[in-house]
Amino acid sequence: MSKSLLARSVALAALGTSLTLPGMAHADFIKDSKAGIELRNFYMNRDFRQDGGPNPPAIPGKGGELRSKAEDWAQGFILRYESGFTEGTIGVGVDAIGTLGIKLDSGRGSTGTGVLQLDRETGRAQDDYGDFGVTAKLKASNSVLKLGTLMPKLPTVGSNDSRLLPQSFQGGWLNSAEIEGLTLDAGQLSRVNQRDSSDHEAMTMTGGTGRGITGTAGVTSDEFNFAGASYKWNSQLTTSYNYGELEDFYKQHILNAVHVLPLGEGQSLKSDLRFARSTDDGTTNVDNKALGAMFTYTLSGHSFGLGYQKMSGDTGYAYIGGTDPFLVNYVQIGDFAFKDEKSWQARYDFNFASIGIPGLTFMTRYLSGDNVDLGAGVADGKEWERNTDIAYVFQDGPMKNLGIKWRNATTRSTFGNDLDENRLIVSYTLPIW
């Protein structure tokens, strides 16, 4: 997708919106509209550190020669438009998102970070890629129905935005908040546009060594149904139930409770408890129970967290490929959700605003997992991961809204790749109106 194509698409969408709303009151539609463009410069380097198997990916077209690293650098443009609603019993509105990714540097033997779209035949990173999506929306009272391009952030399906461009879906989504404290969600997704793709494809499920899931080879799905309810009992406690079903793959029930206990001025203890039950649907053997708990003590700008996660059943955790799973130990590289895996996490955050430096944040964490069932006659798998994030967003002056983030990760595994990884992200958000 070229810049000119992206611009033409946005213009045509705006024209189409004006033509489909004749005679309607446009005051709120226009007055409540907002638009902005995010410029995202993304560099990522991933070093494969293991000496022996399991092996890192092979270099496309190199006769099985293994790569020692994956490295990409690209510039992204994300244009977002969100309208208000027309007046009347049923308000009408439209949202739109246009994305464009441009390759700055990527070698044939070192691409494959998920930052750039790859050519299906040659395996080379394409010079540019992108997408354009429109969402029609209808509002009645405190309920909104959206049809078109969606980026849900729900326990059953979490749109991923950890690379150059965000992941999106096609489908319908109803969100209702008619009763105070109660939020209802229901919908269906049919296609996914992955973060490194401009194609709208049928959905698949995350797999891999150690997950123990069978029956997924060559299978895709064009139907993911979801529904959920969240209730805020008071300012401290929120509970929720969510259901998701990826046709031909799995069915899933998720329970979640979040409680924040005030402990005095500038102090609190947050408890986040999660349980998921996943079973097969169609040809797979999915059978998983996932228990997770994260406890975070906050004192002024400091946060200290301890987490525990346990998998049980015949397989590991199931979720749509490329999405963010609703797991307390899902982090930069791993999800610690393999068959029978038990894992724990220790985390520390500091917000420098507490000492007079707003915009500067720091995070570090360490996770360790073991007891992974790799099959009969094979020793149980183990893995660990360490993450560090440092980020700064300029608060004022000529560089206001300019953000710089460095993400570092190291992971070691007895059944997967050993990786050292660095991501440097420079972003700037420019409001248009």
C-alpha positions as a Markdown table, in Angstrom:
| # | Residue | x | y | z |
|---|---|---|---|---|
| 1 | Met | 0.0 | 0.0 | 0.0 |
| 2 | Ser | 1.4 | 3.4 | -1.0 |
| 3 | Lys | 1.0 | 6.7 | 0.7 |
| 4 | Ser | -1.2 | 8.0 | -2.1 |
| 5 | Leu | -3.4 | 4.9 | -1.8 |
| 6 | Leu | -3.7 | 5.4 | 1.9 |
| 7 | Ala | -4.7 | 9.1 | 1.4 |
| 8 | Arg | -7.2 | 8.2 | -1.3 |
| 9 | Ser | -8.8 | 5.6 | 1.0 |
| 10 | Val | -9.2 | 8.0 | 3.8 |
| 11 | Ala | -10.7 | 10.6 | 1.5 |
| 12 | Leu | -13.1 | 8.1 | 0.0 |
| 13 | Ala | -14.2 | 6.9 | 3.4 |
| 14 | Ala | -14.9 | 10.5 | 4.6 |
| 15 | Leu | -16.9 | 11.2 | 1.4 |
| 16 | Gly | -18.8 | 8.0 | 1.8 |
| 17 | Thr | -19.8 | 8.9 | 5.3 |
| 18 | Ser | -21.1 | 12.3 | 4.3 |
| 19 | Leu | -23.2 | 10.7 | 1.5 |
| 20 | Thr | -24.8 | 8.1 | 3.7 |
| 21 | Leu | -26.0 | 10.6 | 6.3 |
| 22 | Pro | -28.2 | 13.0 | 4.3 |
| 23 | Gly | -30.8 | 14.8 | 6.3 |
| 24 | Met | -29.4 | 13.8 | 9.7 |
| 25 | Ala | -28.2 | 16.2 | 12.3 |
| 26 | His | -24.4 | 16.4 | 12.0 |
| 27 | Ala | -23.7 | 18.7 | 15.0 |
| 28 | Asp | -22.7 | 16.0 | 17.4 |
| 29 | Phe | -21.3 | 13.8 | 14.6 |
| 30 | Ile | -18.8 | 16.5 | 13.7 |
| 31 | Lys | -18.3 | 18.2 | 17.1 |
| 32 | Asp | -17.4 | 15.0 | 18.9 |
| 33 | Ser | -15.2 | 13.7 | 16.1 |
| 34 | Lys | -11.4 | 13.4 | 16.7 |
| 35 | Ala | -8.6 | 12.3 | 14.5 |
| 36 | Gly | -4.8 | 11.9 | 14.9 |
| 37 | Ile | -1.8 | 10.3 | 13.4 |
| 38 | Glu | 0.8 | 8.3 | 15.2 |
| 39 | Leu | 4.3 | 8.0 | 13.7 |
| 40 | Arg | 6.0 | 4.9 | 15.0 |
| 41 | Asn | 9.7 | 4.1 | 14.3 |
| 42 | Phe | 10.4 | 0.5 | 15.3 |
| 43 | Tyr | 13.8 | -1.3 | 15.6 |
| 44 | Met | 14.0 | -4.9 | 16.7 |
| 45 | Asn | 16.9 | -7.3 | 17.1 |
| 46 | Arg | 16.5 | -10.9 | 18.2 |
| 47 | Asp | 19.7 | -13.0 | 18.7 |
| 48 | Phe | 19.3 | -16.8 | 18.8 |
| 49 | Arg | 21.8 | -17.9 | 21.5 |
| 50 | Gln | 21.5 | -21.7 | 21.6 |
| 51 | Asp | 24.3 | -23.9 | 20.4 |
| 52 | Gly | 22.2 | -26.9 | 19.6 |
| 53 | Gly | 18.6 | -27.9 | 19.1 |
| 54 | Pro | 15.9 | -26.9 | 19.0 |
| 55 | Asn | 17.0 | -24.8 | 16.0 |
| 56 | Pro | 16.2 | -21.2 | 15.2 |
| 57 | Pro | 14.4 | -20.6 | 11.9 |
| 58 | Ala | 16.1 | -21.2 | 8.6 |
| 59 | Ile | 17.0 | -18.5 | 6.1 |
| 60 | Pro | 14.5 | -18.6 | 3.2 |
| 61 | Gly | 16.1 | -19.8 | 0.0 |
| 62 | Lys | 19.4 | -20.7 | 1.7 |
| 63 | Gly | 19.1 | -24.5 | 1.6 |
| 64 | Gly | 18.3 | -24.9 | 5.3 |
| 65 | Glu | 21.1 | -22.6 | 6.6 |
| 66 | Leu | 20.1 | -21.4 | 10.1 |
| 67 | Arg | 20.0 | -17.8 | 11.0 |
| 68 | Ser | 21.8 | -16.4 | 14.0 |
| 69 | Lys | 19.6 | -13.4 | 14.4 |
| 70 | Ala | 16.4 | -11.6 | 13.3 |
| 71 | Glu | 16.6 | -7.9 | 12.8 |
| 72 | Asp | 14.3 | -5.3 | 11.2 |
| 73 | Trp | 13.9 | -1.5 | 11.2 |
| 74 | Ala | 10.8 | 0.3 | 9.9 |
| 75 | Gln | 8.7 | 3.4 | 10.0 |
| 76 | Gly | 5.0 | 3.2 | 10.6 |
| 77 | Phe | 2.1 | 5.6 | 10.1 |
| 78 | Ile | -1.2 | 5.0 | 11.9 |
| 79 | Leu | -4.1 | 7.3 | 11.1 |
| 80 | Arg | -7.1 | 7.1 | 13.4 |
| 81 | Tyr | -10.5 | 8.8 | 12.9 |
| 82 | Glu | -13.4 | 8.5 | 15.4 |
| 83 | Ser | -16.7 | 10.4 | 14.8 |
| 84 | Gly | -19.4 | 11.3 | 17.2 |
| 85 | Phe | -23.0 | 10.2 | 16.8 |
| 86 | Thr | -25.8 | 11.9 | 15.0 |
| 87 | Glu | -28.8 | 13.0 | 17.0 |
| 88 | Gly | -31.9 | 10.9 | 17.5 |
| 89 | Thr | -33.0 | 7.8 | 19.2 |
| 90 | Ile | -30.4 | 5.8 | 17.3 |
| 91 | Gly | -27.2 | 7.7 | 16.7 |
| 92 | Val | -25.0 | 6.8 | 13.7 |
| 93 | Gly | -21.3 | 7.2 | 13.5 |
| 94 | Val | -18.2 | 5.9 | 11.8 |
| 95 | Asp | -14.6 | 5.2 | 12.7 |
| 96 | Ala | -11.7 | 4.6 | 10.4 |
| 97 | Ile | -8.0 | 3.5 | 10.7 |
| 98 | Gly | -5.4 | 3.6 | 8.0 |
| 99 | Thr | -2.0 | 2.0 | 8.5 |
| 100 | Leu | 1.3 | 2.1 | 6.5 |
| 101 | Gly | 4.6 | 0.4 | 7.2 |
| 102 | Ile | 7.8 | 1.3 | 5.3 |
| 103 | Lys | 10.9 | -0.8 | 5.4 |
| 104 | Leu | 14.1 | 1.1 | 6.4 |
| 105 | Asp | 16.5 | -1.9 | 6.8 |
| 106 | Ser | 16.1 | -5.6 | 6.7 |
| 107 | Gly | 18.3 | -8.4 | 5.3 |
| 108 | Arg | 17.1 | -11.6 | 3.6 |
| 109 | Gly | 18.9 | -13.7 | 6.2 |
| 110 | Ser | 17.8 | -11.7 | 9.2 |
| 111 | Thr | 14.2 | -10.6 | 8.8 |
| 112 | Gly | 11.3 | -12.4 | 10.5 |
| 113 | Thr | 10.8 | -10.3 | 13.7 |
| 114 | Gly | 7.1 | -9.7 | 13.0 |
| 115 | Val | 7.8 | -6.0 | 12.3 |
| 116 | Leu | 7.5 | -6.3 | 8.4 |
| 117 | Gln | 5.4 | -8.2 | 6.0 |
| 118 | Leu | 7.2 | -11.0 | 4.3 |
| 119 | Asp | 6.8 | -12.1 | 0.7 |
| 120 | Arg | 5.1 | -15.5 | 0.7 |
| 121 | Glu | 7.4 | -16.8 | -2.1 |
| 122 | Thr | 10.8 | -15.3 | -1.5 |
| 123 | Gly | 10.6 | -14.8 | 2.3 |
| 124 | Arg | 12.0 | -11.3 | 1.8 |
| 125 | Ala | 10.6 | -8.3 | 3.7 |
| 126 | Gln | 8.4 | -6.2 | 1.5 |
| 127 | Asp | 9.2 | -2.5 | 1.0 |
| 128 | Asp | 5.8 | -1.4 | 2.4 |
| 129 | Tyr | 2.5 | -2.8 | 3.5 |
| 130 | Gly | -0.6 | -1.5 | 5.2 |
| 131 | Asp | -4.4 | -1.6 | 5.5 |
| 132 | Phe | -7.5 | 0.5 | 5.7 |
| 133 | Gly | -10.5 | -0.3 | 7.8 |
| 134 | Val | -13.9 | 1.4 | 8.4 |
| 135 | Thr | -16.2 | 0.7 | 11.3 |
| 136 | Ala | -19.9 | 1.7 | 11.2 |
| 137 | Lys | -21.4 | 2.2 | 14.6 |
| 138 | Leu | -25.0 | 2.6 | 16.0 |
| 139 | Lys | -25.8 | 4.0 | 19.5 |
| 140 | Ala | -29.0 | 3.7 | 21.4 |
| 141 | Ser | -29.0 | 4.9 | 25.0 |
| 142 | Asn | -25.8 | 3.4 | 26.5 |
| 143 | Ser | -25.4 | 0.6 | 24.0 |
| 144 | Val | -23.1 | 0.7 | 21.0 |
| 145 | Leu | -23.1 | -1.7 | 18.0 |
| 146 | Lys | -19.9 | -1.7 | 15.9 |
| 147 | Leu | -19.7 | -3.4 | 12.5 |
| 148 | Gly | -16.5 | -3.6 | 10.4 |
| 149 | Thr | -12.9 | -3.2 | 11.6 |
| 150 | Leu | -12.5 | -4.0 | 15.3 |
| 151 | Met | -9.6 | -4.1 | 17.8 |
| 152 | Pro | -11.1 | -5.8 | 20.9 |
| 153 | Lys | -9.4 | -5.9 | 24.2 |
| 154 | Leu | -11.3 | -8.6 | 26.0 |
| 155 | Pro | -10.2 | -11.6 | 28.1 |
| 156 | Thr | -11.2 | -14.0 | 25.2 |
| 157 | Val | -9.6 | -12.0 | 22.4 |
| 158 | Gly | -7.0 | -9.3 | 22.8 |
| 159 | Ser | -5.8 | -7.4 | 19.7 |
| 160 | Asn | -2.0 | -7.3 | 19.6 |
| 161 | Asp | -0.2 | -4.0 | 19.2 |
| 162 | Ser | 3.4 | -4.9 | 20.1 |
| 163 | Arg | 5.0 | -4.3 | 16.7 |
| 164 | Leu | 5.0 | -1.6 | 14.0 |
| 165 | Leu | 1.3 | -1.8 | 13.1 |
| 166 | Pro | -1.7 | -3.1 | 15.2 |
| 167 | Gln | -3.6 | -6.3 | 14.6 |
| 168 | Ser | -7.3 | -5.9 | 13.7 |
| 169 | Phe | -10.4 | -8.1 | 13.0 |
| 170 | Gln | -13.5 | -8.0 | 10.9 |
| 171 | Gly | -16.8 | -8.6 | 12.6 |
| 172 | Gly | -19.5 | -7.2 | 14.8 |
| 173 | Trp | -19.4 | -6.2 | 18.5 |
| 174 | Leu | -22.2 | -5.0 | 20.8 |
| 175 | Asn | -21.2 | -3.2 | 24.0 |
| 176 | Ser | -24.0 | -2.4 | 26.5 |
| 177 | Ala | -23.9 | -0.4 | 29.8 |
| 178 | Glu | -27.6 | 0.1 | 30.5 |
| 179 | Ile | -27.3 | -0.9 | 34.1 |
| 180 | Glu | -24.9 | 1.0 | 36.4 |
| 181 | Gly | -21.8 | -1.0 | 37.1 |
| 182 | Leu | -22.7 | -3.7 | 34.6 |
| 183 | Thr | -21.0 | -4.0 | 31.2 |
| 184 | Leu | -22.1 | -6.6 | 28.6 |
| 185 | Asp | -20.2 | -7.6 | 25.5 |
| 186 | Ala | -21.2 | -9.9 | 22.6 |
| 187 | Gly | -20.1 | -10.4 | 19.0 |
| 188 | Gln | -18.6 | -12.4 | 16.3 |
| 189 | Leu | -15.3 | -12.1 | 14.4 |
| 190 | Ser | -14.7 | -13.6 | 10.9 |
| 191 | Arg | -11.3 | -12.4 | 9.7 |
| 192 | Val | -8.0 | -11.2 | 11.1 |
| 193 | Asn | -5.4 | -8.8 | 9.8 |
| 194 | Gln | -2.2 | -9.7 | 11.5 |
| 195 | Arg | 0.3 | -7.1 | 12.8 |
| 196 | Asp | 2.7 | -7.9 | 9.9 |
| 197 | Ser | 0.2 | -8.4 | 7.1 |
| 198 | Ser | -2.1 | -6.5 | 4.8 |
| 199 | Asp | -4.2 | -9.6 | 4.2 |
| 200 | His | -7.6 | -10.4 | 5.9 |
| 201 | Glu | -7.4 | -14.1 | 6.6 |
| 202 | Ala | -9.3 | -16.9 | 8.4 |
| 203 | Met | -8.2 | -17.4 | 12.0 |
| 204 | Thr | -5.9 | -20.1 | 13.4 |
| 205 | Met | -4.9 | -21.1 | 16.9 |
| 206 | Thr | -1.5 | -20.7 | 18.7 |
| 207 | Gly | 0.5 | -24.0 | 18.8 |
| 208 | Gly | 4.1 | -24.9 | 19.2 |
| 209 | Thr | 6.3 | -27.5 | 20.9 |
| 210 | Gly | 5.2 | -28.2 | 24.5 |
| 211 | Arg | 1.6 | -27.1 | 24.1 |
| 212 | Gly | 0.4 | -30.7 | 23.4 |
| 213 | Ile | -2.4 | -29.6 | 21.1 |
| 214 | Thr | -3.2 | -31.7 | 18.0 |
| 215 | Gly | -5.7 | -31.5 | 15.1 |
| 216 | Thr | -4.8 | -28.0 | 14.1 |
| 217 | Ala | -2.7 | -28.7 | 10.9 |
| 218 | Gly | -4.3 | -27.1 | 7.9 |
| 219 | Val | -7.4 | -26.0 | 9.8 |
| 220 | Thr | -8.7 | -22.4 | 9.8 |
| 221 | Ser | -11.8 | -20.8 | 11.2 |
| 222 | Asp | -14.0 | -17.9 | 10.0 |
| 223 | Glu | -16.1 | -17.7 | 13.1 |
| 224 | Phe | -15.1 | -16.6 | 16.6 |
| 225 | Asn | -18.1 | -16.0 | 18.9 |
| 226 | Phe | -17.7 | -14.2 | 22.2 |
| 227 | Ala | -19.9 | -12.9 | 25.1 |
| 228 | Gly | -19.2 | -11.5 | 28.5 |
| 229 | Ala | -20.4 | -9.6 | 31.5 |
| 230 | Ser | -18.4 | -7.4 | 33.9 |
| 231 | Tyr | -19.8 | -6.0 | 37.1 |
| 232 | Lys | -18.2 | -3.3 | 39.2 |
| 233 | Trp | -19.5 | -3.9 | 42.7 |
| 234 | Asn | -17.9 | -0.8 | 44.2 |
| 235 | Ser | -14.7 | 1.3 | 43.7 |
| 236 | Gln | -12.6 | -1.6 | 44.9 |
| 237 | Leu | -14.0 | -4.8 | 43.4 |
| 238 | Thr | -14.8 | -5.8 | 39.8 |
| 239 | Thr | -15.7 | -9.4 | 38.7 |
| 240 | Ser | -16.3 | -10.7 | 35.2 |
| 241 | Tyr | -17.2 | -13.8 | 33.2 |
| 242 | Asn | -16.3 | -14.2 | 29.5 |
| 243 | Tyr | -17.0 | -16.9 | 26.9 |
| 244 | Gly | -15.2 | -17.5 | 23.6 |
| 245 | Glu | -15.6 | -20.1 | 20.9 |
| 246 | Leu | -13.2 | -20.4 | 17.9 |
| 247 | Glu | -15.2 | -22.7 | 15.6 |
| 248 | Asp | -13.4 | -26.0 | 14.9 |
| 249 | Phe | -10.8 | -25.3 | 17.6 |
| 250 | Tyr | -11.9 | -24.7 | 21.1 |
| 251 | Lys | -14.5 | -23.3 | 23.6 |
| 252 | Gln | -13.4 | -21.3 | 26.6 |
| 253 | His | -14.8 | -19.9 | 29.8 |
| 254 | Ile | -12.9 | -17.2 | 31.8 |
| 255 | Leu | -13.5 | -15.9 | 35.3 |
| 256 | Asn | -11.7 | -12.8 | 36.6 |
| 257 | Ala | -11.8 | -10.9 | 39.9 |
| 258 | Val | -9.9 | -7.7 | 40.5 |
| 259 | His | -9.7 | -6.1 | 44.0 |
| 260 | Val | -7.8 | -3.0 | 45.1 |
| 261 | Leu | -7.4 | -2.6 | 48.8 |
| 262 | Pro | -6.4 | 0.9 | 50.0 |
| 263 | Leu | -3.7 | 0.7 | 52.7 |
| 264 | Gly | -3.3 | 4.4 | 53.5 |
| 265 | Glu | -2.1 | 7.5 | 51.7 |
| 266 | Gly | -0.3 | 6.5 | 48.5 |
| 267 | Gln | -0.5 | 2.7 | 49.3 |
| 268 | Ser | -2.7 | -0.1 | 48.0 |
| 269 | Leu | -2.7 | -3.8 | 47.4 |
| 270 | Lys | -4.2 | -5.0 | 44.1 |
| 271 | Ser | -5.3 | -8.7 | 43.7 |
| 272 | Asp | -5.9 | -10.0 | 40.1 |
| 273 | Leu | -7.3 | -13.6 | 40.1 |
| 274 | Arg | -8.0 | -15.5 | 36.8 |
| 275 | Phe | -9.3 | -18.9 | 35.9 |
| 276 | Ala | -10.0 | -20.3 | 32.4 |
| 277 | Arg | -11.4 | -23.6 | 31.3 |
| 278 | Ser | -10.8 | -24.6 | 27.6 |
| 279 | Thr | -12.2 | -27.6 | 25.8 |
| 280 | Asp | -12.0 | -28.9 | 22.3 |
| 281 | Asp | -14.4 | -28.0 | 19.4 |
| 282 | Gly | -14.1 | -29.9 | 16.2 |
| 283 | Thr | -10.9 | -31.9 | 15.5 |
| 284 | Thr | -8.6 | -30.6 | 18.2 |
| 285 | Asn | -7.8 | -32.2 | 21.6 |
| 286 | Val | -7.9 | -28.9 | 23.6 |
| 287 | Asp | -8.3 | -29.6 | 27.4 |
| 288 | Asn | -6.8 | -27.0 | 29.7 |
| 289 | Lys | -7.4 | -25.4 | 33.1 |
| 290 | Ala | -5.4 | -22.2 | 33.6 |
| 291 | Leu | -5.1 | -20.6 | 37.0 |
| 292 | Gly | -3.4 | -17.3 | 37.5 |
| 293 | Ala | -2.9 | -14.8 | 40.4 |
| 294 | Met | -1.1 | -11.5 | 40.5 |
| 295 | Phe | -0.7 | -9.4 | 43.6 |
| 296 | Thr | 0.7 | -5.9 | 43.4 |
| 297 | Tyr | 1.7 | -3.6 | 46.3 |
| 298 | Thr | 1.9 | 0.1 | 45.4 |
| 299 | Leu | 3.7 | 2.6 | 47.5 |
| 300 | Ser | 3.9 | 6.1 | 46.1 |
| 301 | Gly | 5.8 | 5.6 | 42.7 |
| 302 | His | 6.9 | 2.1 | 43.6 |
| 303 | Ser | 5.0 | -1.1 | 42.6 |
| 304 | Phe | 6.1 | -4.6 | 43.7 |
| 305 | Gly | 4.3 | -7.6 | 42.1 |
| 306 | Leu | 4.3 | -11.3 | 42.6 |
| 307 | Gly | 2.5 | -13.7 | 40.2 |
| 308 | Tyr | 1.7 | -17.4 | 40.0 |
| 309 | Gln | 0.3 | -19.3 | 37.0 |
| 310 | Lys | -0.5 | -23.0 | 36.7 |
| 311 | Met | -1.6 | -25.1 | 33.7 |
| 312 | Ser | -3.4 | -28.4 | 34.0 |
| 313 | Gly | -5.3 | -30.8 | 31.8 |
| 314 | Asp | -4.2 | -32.7 | 28.6 |
| 315 | Thr | -3.0 | -29.6 | 26.7 |
| 316 | Gly | -1.6 | -26.1 | 27.2 |
| 317 | Tyr | -3.7 | -22.8 | 26.9 |
| 318 | Ala | -5.6 | -22.1 | 23.8 |
| 319 | Tyr | -6.1 | -18.7 | 22.1 |
| 320 | Ile | -6.3 | -17.2 | 18.6 |
| 321 | Gly | -3.0 | -17.0 | 16.9 |
| 322 | Gly | -1.2 | -13.6 | 17.1 |
| 323 | Thr | -3.4 | -12.2 | 19.9 |
| 324 | Asp | -2.6 | -11.4 | 23.5 |
| 325 | Pro | -3.8 | -14.2 | 25.8 |
| 326 | Phe | -5.4 | -13.3 | 29.1 |
| 327 | Leu | -2.7 | -14.7 | 31.3 |
| 328 | Val | -0.8 | -13.0 | 34.2 |
| 329 | Asn | 2.5 | -14.5 | 33.0 |
| 330 | Tyr | 2.1 | -13.4 | 29.4 |
| 331 | Val | 5.1 | -11.1 | 28.9 |
| 332 | Gln | 7.4 | -9.8 | 26.1 |
| 333 | Ile | 8.4 | -13.1 | 24.5 |
| 334 | Gly | 6.7 | -16.0 | 26.3 |
| 335 | Asp | 3.3 | -16.9 | 27.8 |
| 336 | Phe | 4.3 | -19.7 | 30.1 |
| 337 | Ala | 1.2 | -21.6 | 29.1 |
| 338 | Phe | 2.5 | -25.0 | 28.0 |
| 339 | Lys | 1.1 | -28.3 | 29.1 |
| 340 | Asp | 1.3 | -28.8 | 32.9 |
| 341 | Glu | 3.6 | -25.7 | 33.3 |
| 342 | Lys | 3.9 | -24.0 | 36.6 |
| 343 | Ser | 5.4 | -20.5 | 36.6 |
| 344 | Trp | 6.0 | -17.5 | 38.9 |
| 345 | Gln | 6.8 | -13.9 | 38.4 |
| 346 | Ala | 8.5 | -11.1 | 40.4 |
| 347 | Arg | 8.0 | -7.6 | 39.1 |
| 348 | Tyr | 9.0 | -4.1 | 40.0 |
| 349 | Asp | 7.8 | -0.7 | 38.5 |
| 350 | Phe | 8.7 | 2.8 | 39.3 |
| 351 | Asn | 7.0 | 6.0 | 38.1 |
| 352 | Phe | 9.4 | 8.9 | 38.2 |
| 353 | Ala | 6.5 | 11.4 | 38.4 |
| 354 | Ser | 6.6 | 10.7 | 42.2 |
| 355 | Ile | 10.0 | 12.4 | 42.4 |
| 356 | Gly | 9.2 | 15.2 | 40.0 |
| 357 | Ile | 10.0 | 13.6 | 36.6 |
| 358 | Pro | 6.6 | 13.0 | 34.9 |
| 359 | Gly | 6.7 | 10.9 | 31.7 |
| 360 | Leu | 9.6 | 8.7 | 32.8 |
| 361 | Thr | 8.8 | 5.1 | 33.8 |
| 362 | Phe | 10.8 | 1.9 | 34.5 |
| 363 | Met | 9.8 | -1.8 | 34.8 |
| 364 | Thr | 11.7 | -5.0 | 35.3 |
| 365 | Arg | 10.5 | -8.5 | 35.9 |
| 366 | Tyr | 11.7 | -12.1 | 36.1 |
| 367 | Leu | 9.7 | -15.3 | 35.4 |
| 368 | Ser | 10.5 | -18.9 | 35.8 |
| 369 | Gly | 8.5 | -21.9 | 34.6 |
| 370 | Asp | 9.0 | -25.7 | 34.9 |
| 371 | Asn | 7.2 | -29.0 | 34.8 |
| 372 | Val | 6.3 | -28.7 | 31.1 |
| 373 | Asp | 5.1 | -32.1 | 29.8 |
| 374 | Leu | 7.0 | -32.8 | 26.6 |
| 375 | Gly | 5.8 | -36.3 | 26.1 |
| 376 | Ala | 6.8 | -39.8 | 27.2 |
| 377 | Gly | 10.5 | -40.5 | 27.7 |
| 378 | Val | 11.4 | -36.7 | 27.6 |
| 379 | Ala | 12.5 | -34.8 | 30.6 |
| 380 | Asp | 10.1 | -32.0 | 31.8 |
| 381 | Gly | 10.8 | -28.7 | 30.1 |
| 382 | Lys | 12.0 | -25.5 | 31.9 |
| 383 | Glu | 12.2 | -21.9 | 30.9 |
| 384 | Trp | 12.9 | -18.4 | 32.3 |
| 385 | Glu | 12.6 | -14.9 | 31.0 |
| 386 | Arg | 13.8 | -11.5 | 32.2 |
| 387 | Asn | 12.3 | -8.2 | 30.9 |
| 388 | Thr | 13.3 | -4.5 | 31.3 |
| 389 | Asp | 11.4 | -1.5 | 30.0 |
| 390 | Ile | 12.5 | 2.1 | 30.2 |
| 391 | Ala | 10.2 | 4.8 | 28.6 |
| 392 | Tyr | 9.9 | 8.5 | 28.5 |
| 393 | Val | 7.2 | 10.8 | 27.0 |
| 394 | Phe | 8.0 | 14.5 | 26.6 |
| 395 | Gln | 5.3 | 16.4 | 28.6 |
| 396 | Asp | 5.7 | 19.9 | 27.0 |
| 397 | Gly | 7.7 | 22.0 | 24.7 |
| 398 | Pro | 8.3 | 21.5 | 21.0 |
| 399 | Met | 8.7 | 17.7 | 21.5 |
| 400 | Lys | 5.5 | 17.2 | 23.5 |
| 401 | Asn | 3.9 | 13.8 | 22.9 |
| 402 | Leu | 7.2 | 12.3 | 21.6 |
| 403 | Gly | 7.8 | 9.0 | 23.3 |
| 404 | Ile | 10.9 | 6.9 | 23.5 |
| 405 | Lys | 10.9 | 3.3 | 24.8 |
| 406 | Trp | 13.6 | 0.6 | 25.1 |
| 407 | Arg | 12.5 | -2.9 | 25.7 |
| 408 | Asn | 15.0 | -5.6 | 26.6 |
| 409 | Ala | 14.4 | -9.3 | 27.1 |
| 410 | Thr | 16.3 | -12.5 | 27.7 |
| 411 | Thr | 14.8 | -16.0 | 27.7 |
| 412 | Arg | 16.3 | -19.4 | 28.0 |
| 413 | Ser | 14.5 | -22.7 | 27.5 |
| 414 | Thr | 15.2 | -26.5 | 27.4 |
| 415 | Phe | 12.5 | -27.0 | 24.6 |
| 416 | Gly | 12.4 | -23.6 | 22.7 |
| 417 | Asn | 14.7 | -21.0 | 21.4 |
| 418 | Asp | 17.2 | -19.1 | 23.6 |
| 419 | Leu | 16.8 | -15.5 | 22.8 |
| 420 | Asp | 18.3 | -12.1 | 23.6 |
| 421 | Glu | 16.0 | -9.3 | 22.3 |
| 422 | Asn | 16.0 | -5.5 | 22.1 |
| 423 | Arg | 13.3 | -3.2 | 20.8 |
| 424 | Leu | 13.7 | 0.5 | 20.4 |
| 425 | Ile | 10.4 | 2.4 | 19.7 |
| 426 | Val | 10.2 | 6.1 | 19.0 |
| 427 | Ser | 6.6 | 7.4 | 18.6 |
| 428 | Tyr | 5.0 | 10.7 | 18.1 |
| 429 | Thr | 1.2 | 11.3 | 18.2 |
| 430 | Leu | -0.1 | 14.4 | 16.3 |
| 431 | Pro | -3.7 | 15.4 | 16.9 |
| 432 | Ile | -5.4 | 16.5 | 13.7 |
| 433 | Trp | -8.6 | 17.8 | 15.4 |
